[in-house]
Amino acid sequence: MASAEQVFGAVAHASRRQILLTLHFRGGEMTAGDIAERFGCTWATTSRHLKVLRDAGLVSVVKRGRERIYVLEKNRLRSVVGDWLGWFDR
């Protein structure tokens, strides 16, 4: 359940949900700079949100040259939410 708590905690914040949706609708990956440009908060705030999402396993980071590409981990979200919602089908 600790894994589920971390995911649910990460998606509890509206900005982090928006980052996940943006990644999804932009093909599943974006640079850190592209993500930051889409939000009206400072780079430090965006960076903190990305760290929470990364720590929860909802995004991963790939380095390509000087850029960091954030990749949406859809299966992680599906597995945690599916496992948790599965309790209601029993």
Backbone as a printed PyTorch tensor [residue, N CA C, xyz], in Angstrom:
tensor([[[  0.8060,  -1.2010,   0.0000],
         [  0.0000,   0.0000,   0.0000],
         [  0.8500,   1.2660,   0.0000]],

        [[  2.1010,   1.1690,   0.4690],
         [  2.9600,   2.3580,   0.4820],
         [  3.1640,   2.8800,  -0.9350]],

        [[  3.2700,   1.9860,  -1.8870],
         [  3.4320,   2.3810,  -3.2850],
         [  2.2120,   3.1520,  -3.7700]],

        [[  1.0360,   2.6500,  -3.4370],
         [ -0.2030,   3.3270,  -3.8280],
         [ -0.3000,   4.6880,  -3.1580]],

        [[  0.0850,   4.7750,  -1.8840],
         [  0.0450,   6.0530,  -1.1690],
         [  0.9250,   7.0890,  -1.8470]],

        [[  2.0870,   6.6580,  -2.3090],
         [  3.0040,   7.5880,  -2.9710],
         [  2.4040,   8.1010,  -4.2830]],

        [[  1.7800,   7.2150,  -5.0470],
         [  1.1580,   7.6200,  -6.3110],
         [ -0.0270,   8.5420,  -6.0440]],

        [[ -0.9030,   8.1540,  -5.1200],
         [ -2.0590,   8.9940,  -4.8270],
         [ -1.6350,  10.3500,  -4.2620]],

        [[ -0.5710,  10.3640,  -3.4600],
         [ -0.0520,  11.6300,  -2.9590],
         [  0.4740,  12.5110,  -4.0840]],

        [[  1.1100,  11.8920,  -5.0580],
         [  1.6530,  12.6460,  -6.1890],
         [  0.5470,  13.2600,  -7.0370]],

        [[ -0.5270,  12.5260,  -7.2540],
         [ -1.6020,  13.0390,  -8.1140],
         [ -2.6200,  13.8730,  -7.3390]],

        [[ -2.4000,  14.0510,  -6.0500],
         [ -3.3210,  14.8570,  -5.2500],
         [ -3.2260,  16.3410,  -5.5900]],

        [[ -2.1000,  16.7680,  -6.1340],
         [ -1.8980,  18.1800,  -6.4560],
         [ -2.3120,  18.4590,  -7.9010]],

        [[ -3.0900,  19.4900,  -8.1000],
         [ -3.6260,  19.8190,  -9.4280],
         [ -2.5290,  20.0680, -10.4610]],

        [[ -1.4490,  20.7090, -10.0770],
         [ -0.3710,  20.9790, -11.0370],
         [  0.2860,  19.6990, -11.5190]],

        [[  0.4440,  18.7370, -10.6190],
         [  1.0510,  17.4650, -11.0260],
         [  0.1140,  16.6770, -11.9330]],

        [[ -1.1770,  16.7310, -11.6610],
         [ -2.1380,  16.0800, -12.5720],
         [ -2.0730,  16.7370, -13.9410]],

        [[ -1.9350,  18.0520, -13.9680],
         [ -1.8450,  18.7830, -15.2350],
         [ -0.5740,  18.4050, -15.9900]],

        [[  0.5210,  18.2290, -15.2840],
         [  1.7610,  17.7880, -15.9340],
         [  1.5620,  16.4190, -16.5660]],

        [[  0.9420,  15.5000, -15.8390],
         [  0.6920,  14.1620, -16.3810],
         [ -0.1960,  14.2230, -17.6210]],

        [[ -1.2520,  15.0260, -17.5570],
         [ -2.1320,  15.1670, -18.7210],
         [ -1.4000,  15.7880, -19.9090]],

        [[ -0.5910,  16.7920, -19.6430],
         [  0.1690,  17.4390, -20.7040],
         [  1.1170,  16.4430, -21.3580]],

        [[  1.8270,  15.6700, -20.5510],
         [  2.7050,  14.6410, -21.0980],
         [  1.9200,  13.6540, -21.9500]],

        [[  0.7880,  13.2320, -21.4530],
         [ -0.0440,  12.2630, -22.1860],
         [ -0.4550,  12.8120, -23.5500]],

        [[ -0.9710,  14.0210, -23.5690],
         [ -1.4710,  14.5970, -24.8160],
         [ -0.3580,  15.0880, -25.7430]],

        [[  0.8570,  15.1350, -25.2600],
         [  2.0000,  15.5240, -26.0800],
         [  2.8330,  14.3100, -26.4800]],

        [[  2.2370,  13.1440, -26.4780],
         [  2.9290,  11.9530, -26.9550],
         [  3.6990,  11.1850, -25.9120]],

        [[  3.5770,  11.5640, -24.6480],
         [  4.1900,  10.7950, -23.5770],
         [  5.5700,  11.2440, -23.1420]],

        [[  6.1490,  12.2180, -23.8500],
         [  7.4500,  12.7200, -23.4040],
         [  7.6490,  14.1650, -23.8280]],

        [[  8.3440,  14.8910, -22.9520],
         [  8.6420,  16.3070, -23.1920],
         [  9.9240,  16.6700, -22.4530]],

        [[ 10.5770,  17.7100, -22.9230],
         [ 11.7410,  18.2080, -22.1910],
         [ 11.2700,  18.9470, -20.9420]],

        [[ 12.1690,  19.0610, -19.9950],
         [ 11.8580,  19.8030, -18.7740],
         [ 11.4990,  21.2440, -19.1010]],

        [[ 12.2100,  21.8410, -20.0390],
         [ 11.9310,  23.2230, -20.4210],
         [ 10.5550,  23.3920, -21.0390]],

        [[ 10.1530,  22.4420, -21.8850],
         [  8.8250,  22.5050, -22.4970],
         [  7.7230,  22.3830, -21.4460]],

        [[  7.9500,  21.5300, -20.4690],
         [  6.9620,  21.3750, -19.3910],
         [  6.8670,  22.6850, -18.6080]],

        [[  8.0130,  23.2420, -18.2450],
         [  8.0340,  24.4710, -17.4400],
         [  7.3630,  25.6300, -18.1630]],

        [[  7.5320,  25.7110, -19.4870],
         [  6.9260,  26.7990, -20.2620],
         [  5.4040,  26.7810, -20.2090]],

        [[  4.8220,  25.6260, -20.0190],
         [  3.3660,  25.4810, -20.0650],
         [  2.6820,  25.8590, -18.7550]],

        [[  3.4650,  26.0830, -17.7150],
         [  2.8800,  26.3570, -16.4130],
         [  3.3000,  27.7260, -15.9230]],

        [[  2.4060,  28.3710, -15.2110],
         [  2.6520,  29.7260, -14.7340],
         [  3.3900,  29.7860, -13.4160]],

        [[  4.2170,  28.7880, -13.1350],
         [  4.9730,  28.8210, -11.8810],
         [  6.4640,  28.8670, -12.2010]],

        [[  7.2590,  29.0970, -11.1900],
         [  8.7000,  29.2160, -11.3710],
         [  9.3050,  27.8700, -11.7590]],

        [[ 10.5250,  27.9350, -12.2860],
         [ 11.2260,  26.6950, -12.6340],
         [ 11.4280,  25.8370, -11.3880]],

        [[ 11.7390,  26.4470, -10.2580],
         [ 11.9580,  25.6810,  -9.0240],
         [ 10.6990,  24.9080,  -8.6230]],

        [[  9.5480,  25.5390,  -8.7490],
         [  8.2850,  24.8680,  -8.4100],
         [  8.0100,  23.7250,  -9.3720]],

        [[  8.2020,  23.9630, -10.6580],
         [  8.0030,  22.9080, -11.6520],
         [  8.9540,  21.7530, -11.3840]],

        [[ 10.1850,  22.0720, -11.0570],
         [ 11.1860,  21.0480, -10.7630],
         [ 10.7770,  20.1940,  -9.5630]],

        [[ 10.2320,  20.8280,  -8.5390],
         [  9.7600,  20.0790,  -7.3580],
         [  8.6120,  19.1470,  -7.7270]],

        [[  7.6760,  19.6420,  -8.5460],
         [  6.5630,  18.7880,  -8.9780],
         [  7.0850,  17.5940,  -9.7820]],

        [[  8.0330,  17.8350, -10.6710],
         [  8.5940,  16.7430, -11.4640],
         [  9.3180,  15.7250, -10.5850]],

        [[  9.9760,  16.1930,  -9.5380],
         [ 10.6570,  15.2760,  -8.6100],
         [  9.6490,  14.3890,  -7.8860]],

        [[  8.5440,  14.9500,  -7.4450],
         [  7.5140,  14.1560,  -6.7710],
         [  6.9690,  13.0940,  -7.7280]],

        [[  6.7080,  13.4850,  -8.9680],
         [  6.2040,  12.5260,  -9.9630],
         [  7.2400,  11.4470, -10.2590]],

        [[  8.4980,  11.8360, -10.3300],
         [  9.5730,  10.8720, -10.5750],
         [  9.7160,   9.9150,  -9.3950]],

        [[  9.6920,  10.4440,  -8.1750],
         [  9.8170,   9.5970,  -6.9840],
         [  8.6690,   8.5990,  -6.8670]],

        [[  7.4960,   8.9730,  -7.3700],
         [  6.3310,   8.0750,  -7.3390],
         [  6.3530,   7.0900,  -8.5030]],

        [[  7.3030,   7.2480,  -9.4170],
         [  7.4080,   6.3390, -10.5570],
         [  6.4510,   6.6620, -11.6870]],

        [[  5.8560,   7.8500, -11.6500],
         [  4.8910,   8.2290, -12.6840],
         [  5.5490,   8.8300, -13.9180]],

        [[  6.7670,   9.3180, -13.7630],
         [  7.5740,   9.7590, -14.8930],
         [  8.9910,   9.2440, -14.6870]],

        [[  9.6840,   9.0710, -15.7870],
         [ 11.1080,   8.7500, -15.7220],
         [ 11.8460,   9.8210, -16.5070]],

        [[ 13.1520,   9.8560, -16.3440],
         [ 13.9660,  10.8820, -17.0010],
         [ 15.0090,  10.2010, -17.8720]],

        [[ 15.0860,  10.6770, -19.1080],
         [ 16.0900,  10.1980, -20.0460],
         [ 16.9320,  11.4050, -20.4420]],

        [[ 18.2480,  11.2610, -20.3780],
         [ 19.1270,  12.3580, -20.7950],
         [ 19.4800,  12.1630, -22.2580]],

        [[ 19.2280,  13.2060, -23.0430],
         [ 19.6120,  13.2150, -24.4580],
         [ 20.4530,  14.4680, -24.6660]],

        [[ 21.7330,  14.2550, -24.7320],
         [ 22.6330,  15.3980, -24.8180],
         [ 22.5300,  16.2330, -23.5590]],

        [[ 22.2180,  17.5090, -23.7340],
         [ 22.0870,  18.4040, -22.5880],
         [ 20.6690,  18.4560, -22.0460]],

        [[ 19.7330,  17.8240, -22.7260],
         [ 18.3250,  17.8920, -22.3250],
         [ 17.9330,  16.7090, -21.4550]],

        [[ 16.9860,  16.9920, -20.5920],
         [ 16.3490,  15.9310, -19.8070],
         [ 14.9400,  15.7750, -20.3490]],

        [[ 14.6380,  14.5700, -20.7730],
         [ 13.3240,  14.2650, -21.3270],
         [ 12.5350,  13.5230, -20.2550]],

        [[ 11.3650,  14.0480, -19.9330],
         [ 10.4920,  13.3860, -18.9700],
         [  9.5160,  12.5100, -19.7410]],

        [[  9.4420,  11.2470, -19.3210],
         [  8.6350,  10.2480, -20.0080],
         [  7.5280,   9.7740, -19.0650]],

        [[  6.3060,   9.8140, -19.5460],
         [  5.1570,   9.3770, -18.7590],
         [  5.1830,   7.8630, -18.6030]],

        [[  5.0250,   7.3900, -17.3900],
         [  4.9980,   5.9520, -17.0930],
         [  3.5460,   5.5330, -16.8580]],

        [[  2.8130,   5.3510, -17.9540],
         [  1.3850,   5.0330, -17.8750],
         [  1.1180,   3.7230, -17.1490]],

        [[  1.9680,   2.7430, -17.3630],
         [  1.7350,   1.4410, -16.7330],
         [  1.7970,   1.5170, -15.2160]],

        [[  2.6410,   2.3790, -14.7030],
         [  2.7420,   2.5500, -13.2380],
         [  1.4270,   3.0870, -12.6860]],

        [[  0.8840,   4.0880, -13.3470],
         [ -0.3830,   4.6640, -12.9070],
         [ -1.5030,   3.6360, -13.0330]],

        [[ -1.5370,   2.9510, -14.1570],
         [ -2.5720,   1.9240, -14.3680],
         [ -2.5070,   0.8200, -13.3170]],

        [[ -1.2980,   0.3530, -13.0240],
         [ -1.1850,  -0.7710, -12.0960],
         [ -1.6100,  -0.3790, -10.6930]],

        [[ -1.1830,   0.7840, -10.2260],
         [ -1.5360,   1.1970,  -8.8640],
         [ -3.0290,   1.4860,  -8.7500]],

        [[ -3.5550,   2.2490,  -9.6850],
         [ -4.9780,   2.5850,  -9.6420],
         [ -5.8160,   1.3270,  -9.8330]],

        [[ -5.4030,   0.4730, -10.7690],
         [ -6.1410,  -0.7750, -11.0070],
         [ -6.1600,  -1.6790,  -9.7930]],

        [[ -5.0130,  -1.8050,  -9.1370],
         [ -4.9380,  -2.6280,  -7.9230],
         [ -5.8510,  -2.0600,  -6.8300]],

        [[ -5.8060,  -0.7590,  -6.6690],
         [ -6.6040,  -0.1440,  -5.6080],
         [ -8.0930,  -0.2510,  -5.9300]],

        [[ -8.4700,   0.0850,  -7.1520],
         [ -9.8840,   0.0130,  -7.5320],
         [-10.3870,  -1.4330,  -7.5430]],

        [[ -9.4640,  -2.3650,  -7.7370],
         [ -9.8390,  -3.7790,  -7.7300],
         [-10.4870,  -4.2160,  -6.4300]],

        [[-10.1660,  -3.5490,  -5.3550],
         [-10.7530,  -3.8890,  -4.0600],
         [-12.2760,  -3.7230,  -4.0880]],

        [[-12.7660,  -2.8260,  -4.9220],
         [-14.1990,  -2.5600,  -4.9770],
         [-14.9510,  -3.5580,  -5.8380]],

        [[-14.2160,  -4.3600,  -6.6100],
         [-14.8430,  -5.3870,  -7.4380],
         [-14.9520,  -6.7100,  -6.6970]],

        [[-14.3530,  -6.8030,  -5.5490],
         [-14.3400,  -8.0710,  -4.7960],
         [-15.5270,  -8.1900,  -3.8930]]])
